[in-house]
Structures are given as C-alpha cells and as structure tokens.
Amino acid sequence: MPSPAIILPSRAAIGGLFAGLPITIGGLLIGAYIAVGSLPPVPQPPENPITEAKRVLGKALFWDEQLSTSNVVSCGTCHVPSRAGADDRIARHPGIDGILNTPDDILGSPGVIRSDEHNDYLPDPIFALQPQITNRAANSPINAGYAPSLFWDGRATSRFTDPQTGQVAIVSGGALESQAVQPPLSSVEMSHDDFDWTSLTDKLARVRPLDLATNIPADVASALADQPDYPELFRRAFGDGAITTRRIAFALATYQRTLVSDQTPWDRFTAGDVTALTPAQQQGLQAFTASRCIDCHRDPLYTDQSFRNIGLRPVSEDPGRQLVTGNINDRGRFKVPSLRNVGLKRTFMHNGQFQNLTDVIRFYARAPGAAPQFPDNRDPLMTLVNVPPQAAVVIEDFLRNGLTDPRVAAETYPFDKPTLFVDRPDHRATLIGGARPGLNGTPRIIVQSPSMIGNAEYRVGLDSARPGVTAWLAYSDQPPVNGQISQDIILATLTPAGTTGVGTVHWPLTPETFPAPQTTYLQWFIADPAAQGGIARSAVAQVPLFCGSYGCPTPCPADFNRDGGVDGADIESFFLAWEAGQDAADVNRDGGIDGADLQTFFTAWELGGCA
C-alpha cells in the first residue's frame, strides 16, 4: 500500500539549513540539494548579449521555412513547444540494418527529400524520394541556454567557431551558436547537397521574412509591420544589413536563450507554495529522489548535463559520445536530457525508443516485460537505480504534471509560434487521382514545394517513370476530365533518369504569370509502350497558388517579357513595344506611354530587377 502523502517543506525554507546535506523524510532519502530556488538567469556569452532586435530576428529565422532549400522545413518544424521543444511527428528510420520494424529502428525527425547540388530530386539509398529521417530524436531548445554543450553527443561545444570564416567568435558559452549552424547545411535536415553559407545568406537577402507563415506571433508581427526585408532586420539587430553566418547563429542563439521554462508546479512548490504539487506528486518527487533518478536528473534543470550509457541499445548501433571524443570509455554515452516538460513529449531517449513515460519508468525499474538493458559500458549508477513498482505511478504523475510549464503546453509567449506552411492543408497540393501505370509501375508526381506566388524555387518532381523515354509536365487552370488534364500548356519535357525514372522541373511562380491566388492542376505524361494507349501518367496534382504573409508581390516592371528573369531580352522587348506604341510599354500602369515608363523601367533595371 502506498505511504501516506508527506508534505515537504519548500526548498526556500530548508535550503539555508540543509543545502548540500542528505535529507530523510518519512524513511525516504531525499538526497543532497545542489542548489536552492528555481532557475538562475540564463548565461550570456559577452560576445553575444541578448538584445530585443536580435531576439526577434532569431525568432523569425527559427520559424522561417525559407531557411531550408526545400522551403518546407524550419528549425521549429522539429522543435514544437507544445511537445516540450521536441518533434511532434513520429517517423521511422530503419537503423543500421536498413530494415524497418526491427529492434534497431530509430524514431527521428523527417527532413528534406534528398536533392543534388542543383536542387533536383536525387533518390536516396534508404529513403528513395521520400523525406529523409534523422538518425536521432530531436532535442529541445527550451532551457538549452544552460547547457555547456549540445546535441545528444555534445558535438556543439562551448567554443563557437564561425564556419564561414574559421575564426573563433565565442570563446566560451557558445554551445547554442555552435548548434545553430549545423542543421541549415545538413542535406538530411534542411538543405540540398553541396549547399553553402554564401548561398544561404544570398537567399535570405532575397526572400521576405516569414512569408510562408500565418498567425505570426505578436512580437514578430510588430517587427514586420513595416514589411522590412531580412537585410533591414539584420541592420536593426547588428547595426548594418550584412547577413553572415555568425550573425545568423547569434540571432538564433539569442532567441533560444529566452526560452526559459521556469513556471512549473515544482517551481511554485520550491518557492513556498506547498499546494502547487498535489499530495501524489509530492510522493512522486520523494520516490524520484529515493530511487536515485535525481542523481542524473538533478534539479533545478532536472539534468546534470553529463553523458551516460544507460544500456538502452547495443553500442554498435550508435557509439554516441565516443564519435566526438574518440575515447572508447565514452562508447554508448548520450547526454542526460532535462525532464522539464517531459510529460509533453511523444518519444523518449536519443533513438525515440519509447513512446510513453510508463515504458520509460518500466525500463529503469527493470519491470517484467520491459525493454532489456545492454551491459556493454553501462553506467554503474544504473545498477543502483531502484524504482519500486508501487512508486511508478506517483513518479509518472510528478514528471508528467509537476514539471510541466503551462506556457509551454499552451504555446504562449515566449513559447508561441506561427502556423507554418506544412501545417496548413488548404495551402498544400493534393492528388486527385487519374494515374495510369507503365513499365516502372505508376509514375508519381512530387509536389511538396510551397506554391506561394513569388516562390522562385518552386519545383515539381517525377518518380517511377520509364527511364530513357520522353516525359512532359502539363499545366492547366481547369479541373481534369476522366482523370486527365488538358495538355494545351506543356511546362517542360525531360528524359527520366536512373533505374527509377526520376526528373525535376523548376517552375518559378512569378507574380507576372500569377498575379492573384488561383487553383492550378499539374500532371506528368510519359511515353511508355507498356502503358494503356502508350502513355503512362501520374495522378493529377491540385495546386492552390496562394499569397504570402505580405500579400502577393507585384509584377516586376523590369521583367518586361514576364519570363521570371531580368536580362537583355527585357530591354529589347520594352523598346519594341515602345516604338510600336503598344500598351505593354505602359510599365507603370498609369494609362499612358511616356517618359515616366522609361524611367520606371530603368530604375528597376539598375536595382537588379524586383527579385
């Protein structure tokens, strides 16, 4: 039978007398407190102090899907506040055996569909033309500002070296900066092959901040009210408009340093509110301490920031910390995660092995039927952890409810977020049937890109077509008839490559071509003698063209011939129309053709067009 509830005195009340001393209450060893009170102020490296303009810029960057080359992955895509800053999605990586649904599988995060240096789709040996899955679960940015190193293996170190210049930008305390520069160039998480920082900074100079998002948080919306571009946001944060790797890292880290979760029931309890934790949760806190869980998950952060091998899986599957240090004694060790907000998570452990807290506690308790513990280099402390069966329920209650910050759960400031493109079904393409198989099976149309008017990087992929034949991508503004759209407009033709018949068409969605939202239809056709009628085809993609958060961009007067680019052909087209007195020469749209049109055209031309 569980012991009766024991009301612990507040940490503030007992701290001065008992700090650092073992405490026993009701026969349970409570342990030695190493700190008194809630979370201290988050450390700030002197090279990167927190400023409001920098924080807001970092928040915009963190949630902007345009930071990825696919335009469908932001930093925040894998770090959802209401899931404790971890991933809201469950995606399965087959592990080192390459076979799904075996014990070494990893529940990681979906990233980008693999693409080559030209951003053309490239079949991946494991994931083909589906989003790649990371080989570890996503860690939380919440309270990450307190960590001396980051990632499960600690490879993001306190010393931050600017990857673009090779210079040390932060001597100590820059783990968040070190972490921030890794995902944007990862060809699994956010970028295509051979993407570099120059390309990324050039892209940020072109796009409109958070253009793909809706429901933008109030603090960021206020900063974007005058429609600044990214160079202007960088000027406000750093003094001039230069966009550099170092500044991107500084801004992202600054935002994350403000994600401090310190308003849990436990925080109120330690501040003196003895009713903040229920009697059962107080029992859970006692049992959590007595079971030795507190030895690694020390308050107030509920992590000691160490690296431990708890025997979760064989070391051969993932050596963990050893990959960073080269020390064989670090094999299988991973960072001890904070348990703050742990009740909000969907998966647990570095490989996402468990999907509920009950199974996590059963693992530590070595309960009958629980996942086994592997002995190679297992931390000696694991043999001392003792979770009595009758304590499991109250421990889980304490972890799930006593350590949850309500602001995190509700995604309120500072844990608020915009609505991303990938979370808006009404703006995403859908397949509405009409496919006809060929030699390689049924051709597949890939329409993952955001169909936002002004997206110069919109692309359409082809998979599972017959290789070496002619394929063409048709476009129509009319719905299909009998599963087929009109082929009056052919966007592109290509020859499907490889054994799987892959191709990519890049189709800039210029405002000159699409000045207002509309619904369009795309479909691949493949010359394939093995198909009915000699033509295989993909399903029809119904593609909603939508305006970004700033509204639809206006057509560019310098792109006179409306081909999505500003070049010499525009000069020739403009003067031919001018000499002929054609309405097309009225580039400023004032109803007349005069010298003002000439000035408008060349002003835009000198500014490099409207990109």
Secondary structure, DSSP 8 states (H G I E B T S, - for coil): ----------HHHHHHHHTTSEEEETTEEEEE-S--SS-------TTS---HHHHHHHHHHHH-GGGSSSSS--GGGG-BGGGTTB-S--EEE-TTTT-TTSTT-EEE-B----B-TTS-B--BTTTBTS--B-SS-----TTGGG-SSBSTT--B-SSEE-TTT--EEESSS-HHHHHHTSGGG-TTTT--TT--HHHHHHHHHHS-TTTT-BS--HHHHHHTTT---HHHHHHHHHSS----HHHHHHHHHHHHHT-----SHHHHHHTT-TTSS-HHHHHHHHHHHHTTGGGTS-TTTT----EE----S-GGG--BTHHHH--GGGTTBEE----TTGGG-S-BSTT--BSSHHHHHHHHHT-TTS-----TT--GGGGT----GGGHHHHHHIIIIIT--HHHHHT-TTS---B-GGG-GGGS-EE----B-BTTBS-EEE--S--BTT-TT-EEEEES--TTS-EEEEEESS--BTTB---SEEEEEE--BTTTTBEEEE----TTT--S-EEEEEEEEEE-TTSGGGEEE---EEEEEB-BTTB-----TT-TT-SSS-SHHHHHHHHHHHHHT-GGG-TT-SSS-SHHHHHHHHHHHHTTTT-
